[in-house]
Amino acid sequence: MAARRAAAQDHLVVPPDMVLSDLREAWRRALAGRLLGLYLHGSLVAGDFAVNRSDLDLLAVLTDDPDEKLLDVLAELHSDLDRRHPQWAGRIEVEYVSLDAVRADPGRDHVIARISPGESLHLLPATTHRVVTWSAVHDHGRTLLGPPAGELLPAADPGLVRAALLDHVRDWPAWVLEMTPPGAQSYAVLTLCRAFQRLRHGRQLSKRQAAEQTITACPRWAGLIAWARDWWYDSGQDTDPGRFNEVRAFVTELSAAILAPTDGGQWRELDCDAATKQAS
């Protein structure tokens, strides 16, 4: 029944490519002379895109760092897009970064602009956390405007990407304390699964793919991971009961296992009954 209901709803949603086409033309006109490239990444590229749940993830590469004046222009662009496509309002995530910021050592006197679900458009420092996104776009981004991402963006140093991922993992036990709605809890579980699998294999998986591989790696947490996957992909509701205590325990344990020191640089078994090796 839930699958039929979700399928019926899918026909009511404007296709993502139509929204992207609208966005591309609006951004091309409004940011003429300043926009070097616009790239799609995330689940629509990686796979397992859920039209009623997934976000549209984009990276906009600019000639110079965004500022408050540009923020006003971008706010109007996003507001207009939300009015034209209300079903996608709050589901379009864009990071605006200058090419100099991507090429520089992260965090060195550069800022970016960002808007994401639950997060209003704002400026923030270009920290090492951003390298994970830039690397994914360089390797797999779909070009909407400008040259191919692999030509415009520099290849990220694998060690820097790994360090950025580990920083994410390190921060999640604190972040998860604010994840009270079931949707946020599902996101926390799936995001840790993705980080874990990328550290293991060096490539970004979809949420579903990462969940299924982590179920195999951490069978003791299989029930929780399956719940998070099914909530995300089977139209779970924020009125559903969450599993906060389990989610917090999972995030804390997996984070600690990933960050634990290795024996002489060798992989070690995770503490979650895993038939796998730990990311170091």
Secondary structure, DSSP 4 states (H G I P E B T S, - for coil): -HHHHHHHHHTTSPPHHHHHHHHHHHHHHHTTTTEEEEEEESHHHHS---TTTPPEEEEEEESS---HHHHHHHHHHHHHHHHH-GGGTT-EEEEEEEHHHHHSPTTSS-EEEEEETTEEEEEEE--GGGHHHHHHHHHHPEEEESS-HHHHSPPPPHHHHHHHHHHHHHHHHHHGGG--SHHHHHHHHHHHHHHHHHHHHSS---HHHHHHHHHHH-GGGHHHHHHHHHHHHTT--TTS---HHHHHHHHHHHHHHHHSPPBTTB----TTT-SS----
